[in-house]
Amino acid sequence: MTIDTENIKAKIDYCRSCINFGKITKGDRLIISPSEAVLPCLTDAMQWNGRLTTMQQKAAEELIVAFDNHTDHLVWAVTGAGKTEMIFPLIEKVVAQGKRIAICSPRIDVCIELYPRIQAAFPEVSIGLFHGRSEAQYSLTQIVLATVHQLVKFEQAFDVLVIDEVDSYPLAGNEMLNAAIQKAQKDSGNTVYLSATPPKYLVKQVETKNITISKLYQRFHTHPLPEPECHMLFRPSDHKKINIRLKWKINQLLKNGERFMLFFPRIPQMLQFSSNLRLLFPDLKFVDVSSKDDARLDKVDQFRNGDAQAILTTTILERGVTFKHITVIVIDADAAEFSKTALIQIAGRAGRDQEYFDDEVHFYYQSYNRQIKQACSEIHYLNRQVKR
């Protein structure tokens, strides 16, 4: 990209990928400060009293082997498998050796949700939370929770990098962010990738034995994944404001006092549905959130705390958030915005609590397409693997 400046006639090349960090032009010097720091060796730092399942324990041990061997590792685990708890023994070993670890996600929401959980498990270890909306000044900490974008600011800084939701937007397919991951890791370090739906390039690296893998087909509570119920809408979802089949289902949930999530492929459609829902169900307390909503985090907390019975959203909440006892509904599941991966992740919002493992998932559509078929088939396949 070239630009004509007002003050000089010359054209200046600048980096479009890094524009969020200020305009970096050809010829600018980037100053890299030394990342080496003396950190304490904290033994018995973990104060988590929970217990890992047999499968979780196996994966946790494989993570430590990968750390000892300086080998990158993929944890391929179903949604709700307890991936966060599985990395606790790894974190414990890293800080016991006086080393540094960063736990990163492409999305702010995920980082914010992880922070109190890591803080509670390691109360004596310095922990920092860094993302684009954070007003806190940077300080050196032994554990870093950050969005992947923040890794651009680090060079050879971490002994271990844990990348959660590696297949998620905006990380998936982003060369700049993937380069930032490589740059932030020490030469002697290793990277751990966590995903329920890993990208093909990582699966290929496993097949060529460039990285090691742990597979978990079962959730932490050992119950199967909720399998979606599919419903044909013979008319558009907004027919007569809200399609009668959707209206009946929402009315049923409202009468039973059940909490639910409504997923939409596009923001304008969600906002229009929100207006119609408010008109047809005036007693329903709900919130709507999207990537463009500055109050998104507050609204998510309202739903989590029970101040709202329903939440309307887009794929921004397809992953990285956990709610207790909810029904998940996908409207226009046949839309192009809902890939197979997105539908699997959305279905994974249900049944995450041990007491309410059988939450319902519903896909509503006008055309039963490939994405829907593949998503339902894969969820069914994963459940069958557990029984073997």
C-alpha positions as CSV (number, residue, x, y, z in Angstrom):
1,M,0.0,0.0,0.0
2,T,1.4,3.5,-0.9
3,I,0.2,6.9,0.2
4,D,0.7,10.4,-1.0
5,T,1.5,12.6,2.0
6,E,0.5,16.3,2.3
7,N,3.9,17.6,3.1
8,I,6.1,15.7,0.7
9,K,5.7,14.5,-2.8
10,A,7.3,11.1,-2.3
11,K,5.2,7.9,-1.9
12,I,5.6,6.0,1.4
13,D,5.1,2.3,1.8
14,Y,3.4,1.2,5.1
15,C,2.1,-2.0,6.6
16,R,-1.6,-2.5,6.5
17,S,-1.5,-5.6,8.8
18,C,-0.1,-3.6,11.7
19,I,-2.2,-0.5,11.2
20,N,-3.9,-1.0,14.6
21,F,-0.6,-0.3,16.3
22,G,0.0,2.9,14.4
23,K,1.2,3.6,10.9
24,I,4.6,1.8,10.5
25,T,6.3,3.0,7.3
26,K,9.2,1.6,5.3
27,G,12.4,2.8,7.0
28,D,10.9,3.0,10.5
29,R,13.0,1.4,13.2
30,L,11.3,-1.0,15.6
31,I,13.1,-1.1,19.0
32,I,13.0,-4.5,20.7
33,S,13.9,-4.4,24.4
34,P,15.4,-7.5,26.0
35,S,12.8,-10.1,27.2
36,E,15.0,-11.9,29.7
37,A,13.8,-11.6,33.3
38,V,14.6,-13.4,36.5
39,L,11.3,-14.9,37.7
40,P,10.8,-16.8,41.0
41,C,10.7,-20.6,41.1
42,L,7.3,-21.1,42.9
43,T,6.8,-24.6,44.1
44,D,3.2,-25.8,45.1
45,A,1.8,-22.7,43.4
46,M,-1.4,-24.4,42.4
47,Q,-4.3,-24.0,44.8
48,W,-6.9,-25.7,42.7
49,N,-8.8,-28.4,44.6
50,G,-10.6,-30.0,41.7
51,R,-9.8,-33.4,40.2
52,L,-9.1,-34.2,36.6
53,T,-10.9,-37.2,34.9
54,T,-8.8,-40.1,33.7
55,M,-8.8,-38.7,30.2
56,Q,-8.0,-35.2,31.3
57,Q,-5.1,-36.5,33.5
58,K,-3.7,-38.4,30.5
59,A,-3.8,-35.2,28.4
60,A,-2.3,-33.1,31.2
61,E,0.6,-35.6,31.4
62,E,1.1,-35.5,27.6
63,L,1.3,-31.7,27.8
64,I,4.1,-31.9,30.4
65,V,6.0,-34.4,28.2
66,A,5.7,-32.0,25.3
67,F,7.0,-29.2,27.5
68,D,10.0,-31.3,28.7
69,N,10.8,-32.3,25.0
70,H,10.3,-28.7,23.7
71,T,7.6,-30.0,21.3
72,D,4.5,-28.2,20.1
73,H,1.3,-30.0,21.0
74,L,-2.3,-30.0,19.9
75,V,-5.1,-30.7,22.4
76,W,-8.1,-31.8,20.2
77,A,-11.0,-31.9,22.7
78,V,-14.7,-31.6,22.4
79,T,-16.4,-28.4,23.7
80,G,-16.8,-28.6,27.4
81,A,-14.0,-31.1,27.9
82,G,-12.3,-28.9,30.5
83,K,-9.3,-27.8,28.5
84,T,-8.6,-24.9,30.9
85,E,-8.2,-27.3,33.9
86,M,-6.1,-29.6,31.8
87,I,-3.3,-27.0,31.5
88,F,-3.2,-26.3,35.2
89,P,-0.4,-29.0,35.9
90,L,1.5,-27.5,33.0
91,I,1.3,-24.0,34.4
92,E,2.4,-25.4,37.8
93,K,5.5,-26.9,36.3
94,V,6.4,-23.8,34.3
95,V,6.2,-21.5,37.3
96,A,8.1,-24.0,39.5
97,Q,11.0,-23.8,37.1
98,G,10.9,-20.0,37.2
99,K,9.7,-19.8,33.6
100,R,7.1,-17.7,31.8
101,I,3.8,-18.7,30.2
102,A,1.3,-16.9,28.0
103,I,-2.3,-18.1,27.6
104,C,-3.8,-16.4,24.5
105,S,-7.1,-16.4,22.6
106,P,-8.2,-14.5,19.5
107,R,-11.2,-13.0,21.4
108,I,-11.3,-10.6,24.4
109,D,-14.3,-12.4,25.9
110,V,-12.4,-15.6,26.3
111,C,-9.4,-13.9,28.0
112,I,-11.7,-12.0,30.4
113,E,-13.5,-15.3,31.3
114,L,-10.3,-17.2,31.8
115,Y,-8.6,-14.6,34.0
116,P,-10.5,-15.1,37.3
117,R,-10.2,-18.9,36.9
118,I,-6.4,-18.8,36.5
119,Q,-6.1,-16.2,39.3
120,A,-8.1,-18.5,41.7
121,A,-6.0,-21.5,40.8
122,F,-2.6,-19.7,41.2
123,P,-3.2,-16.9,43.7
124,E,0.5,-16.4,44.6
125,V,1.7,-16.1,41.0
126,S,1.8,-12.7,39.2
127,I,-0.8,-12.7,36.5
128,G,-1.5,-10.0,33.9
129,L,-4.5,-9.5,31.6
130,F,-3.9,-7.6,28.4
131,H,-6.2,-6.8,25.5
132,G,-7.2,-3.9,23.3
133,R,-9.8,-2.6,25.6
134,S,-7.7,-2.9,28.8
135,E,-6.7,0.4,30.4
136,A,-4.1,-1.3,32.7
137,Q,-0.5,-0.5,32.1
138,Y,1.8,-3.3,31.1
139,S,3.8,-4.9,33.8
140,L,6.1,-8.0,33.8
141,T,4.2,-11.0,35.1
142,Q,5.0,-14.7,35.1
143,I,1.6,-15.7,33.7
144,V,0.1,-13.6,30.9
145,L,-3.5,-13.8,29.7
146,A,-3.9,-11.8,26.4
147,T,-5.5,-11.7,23.0
148,V,-3.2,-13.0,20.3
149,H,-2.9,-9.5,18.9
150,Q,-0.9,-8.5,22.0
151,L,1.8,-11.0,21.1
152,V,2.9,-8.6,18.4
153,K,4.5,-6.6,21.2
154,F,6.7,-9.5,22.4
155,E,9.9,-11.0,21.1
156,Q,11.3,-14.3,22.4
157,A,9.5,-13.7,25.7
158,F,7.7,-16.9,26.6
159,D,8.9,-20.4,27.5
160,V,5.3,-21.7,26.8
161,L,2.5,-20.3,24.7
162,V,-1.0,-21.7,25.0
163,I,-3.2,-20.7,22.1
164,D,-6.9,-21.3,22.9
165,E,-9.5,-21.5,20.0
166,V,-6.7,-21.6,17.4
167,D,-9.3,-22.0,14.6
168,S,-11.3,-18.9,15.7
169,Y,-11.6,-15.6,13.8
170,P,-9.5,-13.4,13.6
171,L,-6.6,-15.8,14.1
172,A,-7.6,-18.4,11.5
173,G,-5.7,-17.7,8.3
174,N,-4.1,-14.5,9.6
175,E,-0.4,-14.6,8.6
176,M,0.5,-11.6,10.8
177,L,-1.0,-13.1,14.0
178,N,0.5,-16.5,13.3
179,A,3.9,-14.9,12.8
180,A,3.4,-13.0,16.1
181,I,2.9,-16.4,17.9
182,Q,6.2,-17.7,16.4
183,K,8.0,-14.5,17.3
184,A,6.8,-14.4,20.9
185,Q,8.0,-17.9,21.7
186,K,11.6,-18.5,22.9
187,D,13.7,-20.8,20.7
188,S,13.8,-23.3,23.5
189,G,10.0,-23.0,24.2
190,N,6.9,-24.8,22.9
191,T,3.4,-23.9,21.9
192,V,0.2,-25.7,22.9
193,Y,-2.8,-25.4,20.7
194,L,-6.3,-26.0,22.1
195,S,-9.3,-26.6,19.9
196,A,-12.5,-28.5,19.5
197,T,-12.4,-28.0,15.8
198,P,-8.7,-27.7,14.8
199,P,-7.7,-26.3,11.4
200,K,-6.5,-28.6,8.7
201,Y,-2.9,-27.3,8.8
202,L,-2.5,-28.4,12.4
203,V,-4.1,-31.8,11.7
204,K,-1.6,-32.2,8.9
205,Q,1.3,-31.4,11.2
206,V,0.1,-34.1,13.5
207,E,0.0,-36.6,10.6
208,T,3.5,-35.7,9.6
209,K,4.6,-36.0,13.3
210,N,5.8,-32.4,13.5
211,I,3.7,-31.9,16.6
212,T,2.2,-34.3,19.2
213,I,-1.5,-34.6,20.0
214,S,-4.0,-35.4,22.8
215,K,-7.6,-36.3,21.9
216,L,-10.6,-36.1,24.2
217,Y,-14.0,-37.2,22.9
218,Q,-15.7,-36.8,26.3
219,R,-16.8,-33.8,28.4
220,F,-15.4,-33.4,31.9
221,H,-18.7,-34.7,33.4
222,T,-18.5,-37.8,31.1
223,H,-22.0,-37.2,29.6
224,P,-22.4,-37.1,25.8
225,L,-22.6,-33.9,23.8
226,P,-26.2,-32.6,23.2
227,E,-27.2,-33.6,19.7
228,P,-29.1,-30.9,17.7
229,E,-32.8,-31.3,16.9
230,C,-33.4,-30.2,13.3
231,H,-36.5,-28.2,12.3
232,M,-37.6,-27.2,8.8
233,L,-39.1,-23.7,8.5
234,F,-41.4,-23.7,5.6
235,R,-41.5,-19.9,5.6
236,P,-38.7,-17.3,6.4
237,S,-37.8,-16.9,10.1
238,D,-39.2,-13.4,10.1
239,H,-42.6,-14.4,8.5
240,K,-45.3,-12.4,10.3
241,K,-42.5,-10.8,12.4
242,I,-41.5,-14.2,13.9
243,N,-42.1,-17.5,12.2
244,I,-44.9,-19.5,14.0
245,R,-42.7,-22.5,14.7
246,L,-40.1,-20.2,16.4
247,K,-42.9,-18.3,18.2
248,W,-44.3,-21.5,19.6
249,K,-40.8,-22.6,20.8
250,I,-40.1,-19.3,22.5
251,N,-43.5,-19.2,24.1
252,Q,-42.8,-22.7,25.5
253,L,-39.4,-21.6,26.9
254,L,-41.0,-18.5,28.4
255,K,-43.8,-20.4,30.1
256,N,-41.3,-22.9,31.6
257,G,-39.0,-20.1,32.8
258,E,-36.1,-21.6,30.8
259,R,-33.1,-19.6,29.7
260,F,-32.0,-19.6,26.1
261,M,-29.6,-18.3,23.5
262,L,-30.7,-17.3,20.0
263,F,-28.0,-17.3,17.3
264,F,-28.3,-15.3,14.1
265,P,-26.1,-15.2,11.0
266,R,-26.1,-11.4,10.6
267,I,-26.4,-8.4,12.9
268,P,-29.2,-6.6,11.1
269,Q,-31.3,-9.7,11.2
270,M,-30.7,-10.1,14.9
271,L,-31.6,-6.5,15.6
272,Q,-34.8,-6.8,13.6
273,F,-35.7,-10.0,15.4
274,S,-35.0,-8.2,18.7
275,S,-37.5,-5.5,17.9
276,N,-40.1,-8.1,16.9
277,L,-39.4,-10.2,20.0
278,R,-39.9,-7.1,22.3
279,L,-43.2,-6.4,20.5
280,L,-44.6,-10.0,20.7
281,F,-43.2,-11.0,24.1
282,P,-43.2,-7.8,26.2
283,D,-42.7,-9.7,29.4
284,L,-39.5,-11.4,28.2
285,K,-36.3,-9.9,29.6
286,F,-33.5,-10.3,27.1
287,V,-30.3,-8.7,25.8
288,D,-28.8,-8.7,22.3
289,V,-25.1,-8.6,21.6
290,S,-22.8,-8.5,18.6
291,S,-19.2,-7.7,17.8
292,K,-20.1,-4.0,17.3
293,D,-21.7,-3.7,20.7
294,D,-19.6,-1.7,23.1
295,A,-21.7,-3.0,26.0
296,R,-21.2,-6.6,25.0
297,L,-19.3,-7.8,28.0
298,D,-21.8,-6.2,30.4
299,K,-24.7,-7.7,28.6
300,V,-23.1,-11.2,28.7
301,D,-22.7,-10.7,32.4
302,Q,-26.4,-9.8,32.7
303,F,-27.3,-13.1,31.1
304,R,-24.8,-15.1,33.1
305,N,-26.1,-13.6,36.4
306,G,-29.7,-14.3,35.5
307,D,-30.8,-10.7,35.0
308,A,-32.0,-11.7,31.5
309,Q,-33.8,-14.9,30.5
310,A,-32.5,-14.8,26.9
311,I,-29.6,-13.5,24.9
312,L,-29.7,-12.8,21.1
313,T,-26.3,-13.0,19.5
314,T,-24.2,-13.8,16.4
315,T,-21.2,-16.0,16.0
316,I,-19.3,-13.7,18.3
317,L,-20.5,-16.0,21.2
318,E,-20.1,-19.3,19.4
319,R,-17.2,-20.2,21.7
320,G,-15.3,-19.2,24.8
321,V,-18.4,-18.5,27.0
322,T,-20.0,-20.9,29.5
323,F,-23.6,-20.6,30.8
324,K,-25.4,-22.9,33.2
325,H,-28.6,-24.7,32.0
326,I,-29.6,-23.1,28.7
327,T,-31.4,-24.0,25.5
328,V,-29.5,-23.2,22.3
329,I,-31.4,-22.2,19.2
330,V,-29.8,-21.4,15.8
331,I,-32.0,-19.4,13.5
332,D,-31.4,-19.8,9.8
333,A,-28.8,-22.5,10.4
334,D,-28.5,-22.9,6.7
335,A,-27.0,-19.4,6.2
336,A,-23.5,-19.2,4.7
337,E,-22.2,-17.5,7.9
338,F,-22.8,-20.8,9.8
339,S,-20.0,-23.1,8.8
340,K,-19.8,-26.7,10.1
341,T,-17.3,-25.6,12.6
342,A,-19.5,-22.7,13.8
343,L,-22.5,-24.9,14.3
344,I,-20.5,-27.5,16.3
345,Q,-19.1,-24.7,18.5
346,I,-22.6,-23.1,19.0
347,A,-24.1,-26.5,19.9
348,G,-21.3,-26.8,22.4
349,R,-22.7,-24.0,24.5
350,A,-25.4,-26.4,25.8
351,G,-25.0,-29.1,28.4
352,R,-21.8,-27.8,29.9
353,D,-22.9,-28.1,33.5
354,Q,-22.8,-31.5,35.2
355,E,-26.3,-31.1,36.6
356,Y,-27.8,-30.0,33.3
357,F,-25.8,-32.1,30.8
358,D,-28.9,-32.7,28.6
359,D,-29.6,-29.1,27.6
360,E,-31.4,-28.9,24.2
361,V,-30.0,-27.6,20.9
362,H,-32.2,-26.7,18.0
363,F,-31.3,-25.9,14.4
364,Y,-34.0,-24.0,12.4
365,Y,-33.6,-23.7,8.6
366,Q,-35.4,-23.6,5.3
367,S,-32.8,-25.9,3.6
368,Y,-31.1,-28.9,5.1
369,N,-27.6,-28.2,3.7
370,R,-24.1,-29.7,3.9
371,Q,-23.0,-27.6,6.9
372,I,-25.9,-28.8,9.0
373,K,-25.5,-32.4,8.0
374,Q,-21.8,-32.4,8.7
375,A,-22.1,-30.7,12.0
376,C,-24.8,-33.1,13.2
377,S,-22.8,-36.1,11.9
378,E,-19.6,-35.0,13.6
379,I,-21.3,-34.5,17.0
380,H,-22.9,-37.9,16.7
381,Y,-19.5,-39.4,15.7
382,L,-17.8,-37.9,18.7
383,N,-20.5,-39.4,21.0
384,R,-20.0,-42.8,19.4
385,Q,-16.2,-42.7,20.0
386,V,-16.8,-42.4,23.7
387,K,-18.8,-45.6,23.8
388,R,-16.1,-47.6,22.1
